Amino acid sequence: MSKRSTSRQIKAPVAVVFDAVTNIEKFPEKSEGIVSVEVLTEQKKGVGVRFRETRRMGKREGTTELECTEYVENERVRFVTDQGGTVWDSIYITEESNEGTLLTLEMDARPHKLMAKIVTPLILGMISKAVEKDMDAVKDYCEGKAGGGW
């Protein structure tokens, strides 16, 4: 229904950037919008990992349960959730570039319930802003970790 894509050029190696988007337990360190993360499976990375993420959206907090459905080390990772009658499908892609790593997030929102078909288009702007902030936070985190000039 509604696809969004955003990218950041990050001055850090692919491995550092990929770890930043797959090290679930450290999400709150990387993004001020994420309040907490609870891993729900024994395994911490890879296909099948499920986790509960609580994030601040304005003055409110919301919790979402996500699952990793695709994982190719240092290339891409996909997280999917069915929240409020909408399937949110997000894939992070890392590509080596002359300046480090190009990180791209492709997010697809597919409402499958009547109310979600009405509400999802209305909240996409707010979600897009949060995603942009998260991507900026990942960039800042990775460039700080890599010393900016690796």
Secondary structure by P-SEA (a helix, b strand, c coil): cbbbbbbbbccccaaaaaaaacccccccccccccccccccccccccccbbbbbbbbcccbbbbbbbbbcccccccbbbbbbbcccbbbbbbbbbbbccccbbbbbbbbbbbccaaaaaccccaaaaaaaaaaaaaaaaaaaaaaaacccc
